[in-house]
Amino acid sequence: MKTAFVLSIVVGATLLSAPAQAKEASQTATIVTMNSVPCGGHLMKTRELPCREYVLRSGSTEYHIQQKVEKKTDVLALGQQVTFTIHNDRMRLHATNTSGKSKDFEFALVLITAASEVNPPRAPQQ
């Protein structure tokens, strides 16, 4: 009897966790701002490259993301539409860089906040 109860708990927990493990659907967002910030967790070097921090807006949510490592990478344009998925504390973007090439990028997810109407997203300029 006790074994059947424990087994039912384990099976129930497994069934409930299955949807969370399924592949997440992509979402779309607009790049609202970009800043250069110091990269954290690195030893001081004579010439430090700054890390880029972007704010993406998707509906009523803003995502603050930052380069994972200090390196020279492509710059993403403000007002650009991107698709993304979130995996733990990482965001994977699919976007077109300023050179016009479609690429995948990975960023650290720093902060998720409610979007403020003070800074509404700009429409992409054509």
mmCIF file of the C-alpha atoms, coordinates in Angstrom:
data_MODEL
# 
_entry.id   MODEL 
# 
loop_
_atom_site.group_PDB 
_atom_site.id 
_atom_site.type_symbol 
_atom_site.label_atom_id 
_atom_site.label_alt_id 
_atom_site.label_comp_id 
_atom_site.label_asym_id 
_atom_site.label_entity_id 
_atom_site.label_seq_id 
_atom_site.pdbx_PDB_ins_code 
_atom_site.Cartn_x 
_atom_site.Cartn_y 
_atom_site.Cartn_z 
_atom_site.occupancy 
_atom_site.B_iso_or_equiv 
_atom_site.pdbx_formal_charge 
_atom_site.auth_seq_id 
_atom_site.auth_comp_id 
_atom_site.auth_asym_id 
_atom_site.auth_atom_id 
_atom_site.pdbx_PDB_model_num 
ATOM 1   C CA . MET A 1 1   ? 0.000  0.000  0.000   1.00 0.00 ? 1   MET A CA 1 
ATOM 2   C CA . LYS A 1 2   ? 2.773  2.427  0.963   1.00 0.00 ? 2   LYS A CA 1 
ATOM 3   C CA . THR A 1 3   ? 4.773  1.470  -2.154  1.00 0.00 ? 3   THR A CA 1 
ATOM 4   C CA . ALA A 1 4   ? 1.760  2.124  -4.401  1.00 0.00 ? 4   ALA A CA 1 
ATOM 5   C CA . PHE A 1 5   ? 1.310  5.567  -2.826  1.00 0.00 ? 5   PHE A CA 1 
ATOM 6   C CA . VAL A 1 6   ? 4.979  6.499  -3.353  1.00 0.00 ? 6   VAL A CA 1 
ATOM 7   C CA . LEU A 1 7   ? 4.858  5.157  -6.917  1.00 0.00 ? 7   LEU A CA 1 
ATOM 8   C CA . SER A 1 8   ? 1.757  7.244  -7.703  1.00 0.00 ? 8   SER A CA 1 
ATOM 9   C CA . ILE A 1 9   ? 3.507  10.371 -6.344  1.00 0.00 ? 9   ILE A CA 1 
ATOM 10  C CA . VAL A 1 10  ? 6.568  9.736  -8.543  1.00 0.00 ? 10  VAL A CA 1 
ATOM 11  C CA . VAL A 1 11  ? 4.455  9.096  -11.662 1.00 0.00 ? 11  VAL A CA 1 
ATOM 12  C CA . GLY A 1 12  ? 2.339  12.185 -10.988 1.00 0.00 ? 12  GLY A CA 1 
ATOM 13  C CA . ALA A 1 13  ? 5.391  14.402 -10.536 1.00 0.00 ? 13  ALA A CA 1 
ATOM 14  C CA . THR A 1 14  ? 6.901  13.043 -13.743 1.00 0.00 ? 14  THR A CA 1 
ATOM 15  C CA . LEU A 1 15  ? 3.727  13.772 -15.711 1.00 0.00 ? 15  LEU A CA 1 
ATOM 16  C CA . LEU A 1 16  ? 3.485  17.292 -14.312 1.00 0.00 ? 16  LEU A CA 1 
ATOM 17  C CA . SER A 1 17  ? 7.104  18.093 -15.156 1.00 0.00 ? 17  SER A CA 1 
ATOM 18  C CA . ALA A 1 18  ? 6.890  16.826 -18.765 1.00 0.00 ? 18  ALA A CA 1 
ATOM 19  C CA . PRO A 1 19  ? 5.314  20.016 -20.214 1.00 0.00 ? 19  PRO A CA 1 
ATOM 20  C CA . ALA A 1 20  ? 8.057  22.117 -18.598 1.00 0.00 ? 20  ALA A CA 1 
ATOM 21  C CA . GLN A 1 21  ? 10.696 20.012 -20.312 1.00 0.00 ? 21  GLN A CA 1 
ATOM 22  C CA . ALA A 1 22  ? 9.063  20.310 -23.743 1.00 0.00 ? 22  ALA A CA 1 
ATOM 23  C CA . LYS A 1 23  ? 10.725 22.618 -26.253 1.00 0.00 ? 23  LYS A CA 1 
ATOM 24  C CA . GLU A 1 24  ? 9.532  26.180 -25.749 1.00 0.00 ? 24  GLU A CA 1 
ATOM 25  C CA . ALA A 1 25  ? 7.914  28.055 -28.610 1.00 0.00 ? 25  ALA A CA 1 
ATOM 26  C CA . SER A 1 26  ? 9.672  31.107 -30.039 1.00 0.00 ? 26  SER A CA 1 
ATOM 27  C CA . GLN A 1 27  ? 8.429  34.556 -29.123 1.00 0.00 ? 27  GLN A CA 1 
ATOM 28  C CA . THR A 1 28  ? 8.978  37.831 -30.959 1.00 0.00 ? 28  THR A CA 1 
ATOM 29  C CA . ALA A 1 29  ? 10.314 41.049 -29.484 1.00 0.00 ? 29  ALA A CA 1 
ATOM 30  C CA . THR A 1 30  ? 11.629 44.456 -30.496 1.00 0.00 ? 30  THR A CA 1 
ATOM 31  C CA . ILE A 1 31  ? 15.063 45.746 -29.495 1.00 0.00 ? 31  ILE A CA 1 
ATOM 32  C CA . VAL A 1 32  ? 14.342 48.924 -27.523 1.00 0.00 ? 32  VAL A CA 1 
ATOM 33  C CA . THR A 1 33  ? 17.770 50.003 -26.215 1.00 0.00 ? 33  THR A CA 1 
ATOM 34  C CA . MET A 1 34  ? 21.424 49.018 -26.276 1.00 0.00 ? 34  MET A CA 1 
ATOM 35  C CA . ASN A 1 35  ? 24.135 50.029 -23.797 1.00 0.00 ? 35  ASN A CA 1 
ATOM 36  C CA . SER A 1 36  ? 27.796 49.176 -23.346 1.00 0.00 ? 36  SER A CA 1 
ATOM 37  C CA . VAL A 1 37  ? 28.478 47.914 -19.848 1.00 0.00 ? 37  VAL A CA 1 
ATOM 38  C CA . PRO A 1 38  ? 31.563 46.468 -18.153 1.00 0.00 ? 38  PRO A CA 1 
ATOM 39  C CA . CYS A 1 39  ? 31.755 42.693 -18.383 1.00 0.00 ? 39  CYS A CA 1 
ATOM 40  C CA . GLY A 1 40  ? 31.504 41.109 -14.955 1.00 0.00 ? 40  GLY A CA 1 
ATOM 41  C CA . GLY A 1 41  ? 33.580 38.348 -13.465 1.00 0.00 ? 41  GLY A CA 1 
ATOM 42  C CA . HIS A 1 42  ? 36.756 38.869 -15.500 1.00 0.00 ? 42  HIS A CA 1 
ATOM 43  C CA . LEU A 1 43  ? 40.248 39.729 -14.361 1.00 0.00 ? 43  LEU A CA 1 
ATOM 44  C CA . MET A 1 44  ? 41.364 43.256 -15.160 1.00 0.00 ? 44  MET A CA 1 
ATOM 45  C CA . LYS A 1 45  ? 43.090 43.483 -18.510 1.00 0.00 ? 45  LYS A CA 1 
ATOM 46  C CA . THR A 1 46  ? 44.983 46.321 -20.106 1.00 0.00 ? 46  THR A CA 1 
ATOM 47  C CA . ARG A 1 47  ? 42.318 46.680 -22.792 1.00 0.00 ? 47  ARG A CA 1 
ATOM 48  C CA . GLU A 1 48  ? 38.846 45.555 -21.805 1.00 0.00 ? 48  GLU A CA 1 
ATOM 49  C CA . LEU A 1 49  ? 36.121 45.155 -24.407 1.00 0.00 ? 49  LEU A CA 1 
ATOM 50  C CA . PRO A 1 50  ? 32.719 46.283 -23.122 1.00 0.00 ? 50  PRO A CA 1 
ATOM 51  C CA . CYS A 1 51  ? 29.762 43.902 -23.136 1.00 0.00 ? 51  CYS A CA 1 
ATOM 52  C CA . ARG A 1 52  ? 26.548 44.929 -24.834 1.00 0.00 ? 52  ARG A CA 1 
ATOM 53  C CA . GLU A 1 53  ? 23.331 44.996 -22.863 1.00 0.00 ? 53  GLU A CA 1 
ATOM 54  C CA . TYR A 1 54  ? 20.051 45.065 -24.788 1.00 0.00 ? 54  TYR A CA 1 
ATOM 55  C CA . VAL A 1 55  ? 16.484 45.641 -23.661 1.00 0.00 ? 55  VAL A CA 1 
ATOM 56  C CA . LEU A 1 56  ? 13.885 43.686 -25.644 1.00 0.00 ? 56  LEU A CA 1 
ATOM 57  C CA . ARG A 1 57  ? 10.160 44.352 -25.445 1.00 0.00 ? 57  ARG A CA 1 
ATOM 58  C CA . SER A 1 58  ? 7.635  41.625 -26.076 1.00 0.00 ? 58  SER A CA 1 
ATOM 59  C CA . GLY A 1 59  ? 4.063  42.655 -25.372 1.00 0.00 ? 59  GLY A CA 1 
ATOM 60  C CA . SER A 1 60  ? 3.950  43.986 -21.825 1.00 0.00 ? 60  SER A CA 1 
ATOM 61  C CA . THR A 1 61  ? 7.303  42.480 -20.790 1.00 0.00 ? 61  THR A CA 1 
ATOM 62  C CA . GLU A 1 62  ? 10.845 43.807 -21.084 1.00 0.00 ? 62  GLU A CA 1 
ATOM 63  C CA . TYR A 1 63  ? 13.858 41.500 -21.075 1.00 0.00 ? 63  TYR A CA 1 
ATOM 64  C CA . HIS A 1 64  ? 17.291 42.863 -20.128 1.00 0.00 ? 64  HIS A CA 1 
ATOM 65  C CA . ILE A 1 65  ? 19.967 40.678 -21.683 1.00 0.00 ? 65  ILE A CA 1 
ATOM 66  C CA . GLN A 1 66  ? 23.761 40.889 -21.767 1.00 0.00 ? 66  GLN A CA 1 
ATOM 67  C CA . GLN A 1 67  ? 26.593 39.271 -23.676 1.00 0.00 ? 67  GLN A CA 1 
ATOM 68  C CA . LYS A 1 68  ? 27.814 36.183 -21.871 1.00 0.00 ? 68  LYS A CA 1 
ATOM 69  C CA . VAL A 1 69  ? 31.503 36.799 -22.474 1.00 0.00 ? 69  VAL A CA 1 
ATOM 70  C CA . GLU A 1 70  ? 33.733 39.713 -23.303 1.00 0.00 ? 70  GLU A CA 1 
ATOM 71  C CA . LYS A 1 71  ? 34.385 39.542 -27.037 1.00 0.00 ? 71  LYS A CA 1 
ATOM 72  C CA . LYS A 1 72  ? 33.781 41.415 -30.232 1.00 0.00 ? 72  LYS A CA 1 
ATOM 73  C CA . THR A 1 73  ? 30.355 40.483 -31.558 1.00 0.00 ? 73  THR A CA 1 
ATOM 74  C CA . ASP A 1 74  ? 27.820 41.734 -34.050 1.00 0.00 ? 74  ASP A CA 1 
ATOM 75  C CA . VAL A 1 75  ? 25.696 44.728 -33.108 1.00 0.00 ? 75  VAL A CA 1 
ATOM 76  C CA . LEU A 1 76  ? 21.917 44.399 -33.315 1.00 0.00 ? 76  LEU A CA 1 
ATOM 77  C CA . ALA A 1 77  ? 19.901 47.374 -34.587 1.00 0.00 ? 77  ALA A CA 1 
ATOM 78  C CA . LEU A 1 78  ? 17.440 49.325 -32.441 1.00 0.00 ? 78  LEU A CA 1 
ATOM 79  C CA . GLY A 1 79  ? 13.817 48.813 -33.450 1.00 0.00 ? 79  GLY A CA 1 
ATOM 80  C CA . GLN A 1 80  ? 14.642 45.446 -34.999 1.00 0.00 ? 80  GLN A CA 1 
ATOM 81  C CA . GLN A 1 81  ? 12.272 42.506 -34.624 1.00 0.00 ? 81  GLN A CA 1 
ATOM 82  C CA . VAL A 1 82  ? 13.868 39.321 -33.249 1.00 0.00 ? 82  VAL A CA 1 
ATOM 83  C CA . THR A 1 83  ? 12.631 35.888 -32.258 1.00 0.00 ? 83  THR A CA 1 
ATOM 84  C CA . PHE A 1 84  ? 13.802 34.296 -29.023 1.00 0.00 ? 84  PHE A CA 1 
ATOM 85  C CA . THR A 1 85  ? 13.511 31.412 -26.635 1.00 0.00 ? 85  THR A CA 1 
ATOM 86  C CA . ILE A 1 86  ? 14.440 31.356 -22.960 1.00 0.00 ? 86  ILE A CA 1 
ATOM 87  C CA . HIS A 1 87  ? 16.301 28.423 -21.424 1.00 0.00 ? 87  HIS A CA 1 
ATOM 88  C CA . ASN A 1 88  ? 16.986 28.792 -17.682 1.00 0.00 ? 88  ASN A CA 1 
ATOM 89  C CA . ASP A 1 89  ? 18.985 32.036 -17.351 1.00 0.00 ? 89  ASP A CA 1 
ATOM 90  C CA . ARG A 1 90  ? 19.898 32.241 -21.061 1.00 0.00 ? 90  ARG A CA 1 
ATOM 91  C CA . MET A 1 91  ? 18.115 33.793 -24.021 1.00 0.00 ? 91  MET A CA 1 
ATOM 92  C CA . ARG A 1 92  ? 18.707 32.552 -27.543 1.00 0.00 ? 92  ARG A CA 1 
ATOM 93  C CA . LEU A 1 93  ? 17.960 35.124 -30.253 1.00 0.00 ? 93  LEU A CA 1 
ATOM 94  C CA . HIS A 1 94  ? 17.514 34.689 -33.960 1.00 0.00 ? 94  HIS A CA 1 
ATOM 95  C CA . ALA A 1 95  ? 18.080 38.032 -35.661 1.00 0.00 ? 95  ALA A CA 1 
ATOM 96  C CA . THR A 1 96  ? 19.612 39.800 -38.612 1.00 0.00 ? 96  THR A CA 1 
ATOM 97  C CA . ASN A 1 97  ? 22.838 41.628 -37.759 1.00 0.00 ? 97  ASN A CA 1 
ATOM 98  C CA . THR A 1 98  ? 23.705 45.080 -39.107 1.00 0.00 ? 98  THR A CA 1 
ATOM 99  C CA . SER A 1 99  ? 25.488 43.411 -42.055 1.00 0.00 ? 99  SER A CA 1 
ATOM 100 C CA . GLY A 1 100 ? 22.189 41.854 -43.153 1.00 0.00 ? 100 GLY A CA 1 
ATOM 101 C CA . LYS A 1 101 ? 23.101 38.271 -42.219 1.00 0.00 ? 101 LYS A CA 1 
ATOM 102 C CA . SER A 1 102 ? 20.672 36.121 -40.256 1.00 0.00 ? 102 SER A CA 1 
ATOM 103 C CA . LYS A 1 103 ? 22.369 34.700 -37.140 1.00 0.00 ? 103 LYS A CA 1 
ATOM 104 C CA . ASP A 1 104 ? 21.714 33.071 -33.809 1.00 0.00 ? 104 ASP A CA 1 
ATOM 105 C CA . PHE A 1 105 ? 22.977 34.764 -30.648 1.00 0.00 ? 105 PHE A CA 1 
ATOM 106 C CA . GLU A 1 106 ? 23.055 33.679 -27.012 1.00 0.00 ? 106 GLU A CA 1 
ATOM 107 C CA . PHE A 1 107 ? 22.810 36.139 -24.120 1.00 0.00 ? 107 PHE A CA 1 
ATOM 108 C CA . ALA A 1 108 ? 22.588 35.974 -20.345 1.00 0.00 ? 108 ALA A CA 1 
ATOM 109 C CA . LEU A 1 109 ? 19.128 36.922 -19.092 1.00 0.00 ? 109 LEU A CA 1 
ATOM 110 C CA . VAL A 1 110 ? 19.757 39.658 -16.523 1.00 0.00 ? 110 VAL A CA 1 
ATOM 111 C CA . LEU A 1 111 ? 16.289 40.961 -15.644 1.00 0.00 ? 111 LEU A CA 1 
ATOM 112 C CA . ILE A 1 112 ? 12.629 40.576 -16.629 1.00 0.00 ? 112 ILE A CA 1 
ATOM 113 C CA . THR A 1 113 ? 10.335 43.533 -15.896 1.00 0.00 ? 113 THR A CA 1 
ATOM 114 C CA . ALA A 1 114 ? 6.939  44.898 -16.865 1.00 0.00 ? 114 ALA A CA 1 
ATOM 115 C CA . ALA A 1 115 ? 7.225  47.219 -19.860 1.00 0.00 ? 115 ALA A CA 1 
ATOM 116 C CA . SER A 1 116 ? 6.901  50.902 -19.106 1.00 0.00 ? 116 SER A CA 1 
ATOM 117 C CA . GLU A 1 117 ? 4.943  53.148 -21.412 1.00 0.00 ? 117 GLU A CA 1 
ATOM 118 C CA . VAL A 1 118 ? 7.526  55.911 -20.909 1.00 0.00 ? 118 VAL A CA 1 
ATOM 119 C CA . ASN A 1 119 ? 9.728  54.325 -23.575 1.00 0.00 ? 119 ASN A CA 1 
ATOM 120 C CA . PRO A 1 120 ? 7.380  52.769 -26.193 1.00 0.00 ? 120 PRO A CA 1 
ATOM 121 C CA . PRO A 1 121 ? 9.130  50.701 -28.880 1.00 0.00 ? 121 PRO A CA 1 
ATOM 122 C CA . ARG A 1 122 ? 10.026 52.512 -32.078 1.00 0.00 ? 122 ARG A CA 1 
ATOM 123 C CA . ALA A 1 123 ? 8.920  51.209 -35.445 1.00 0.00 ? 123 ALA A CA 1 
ATOM 124 C CA . PRO A 1 124 ? 11.782 49.997 -37.628 1.00 0.00 ? 124 PRO A CA 1 
ATOM 125 C CA . GLN A 1 125 ? 12.895 52.644 -40.086 1.00 0.00 ? 125 GLN A CA 1 
ATOM 126 C CA . GLN A 1 126 ? 12.856 51.653 -43.728 1.00 0.00 ? 126 GLN A CA 1 
# 
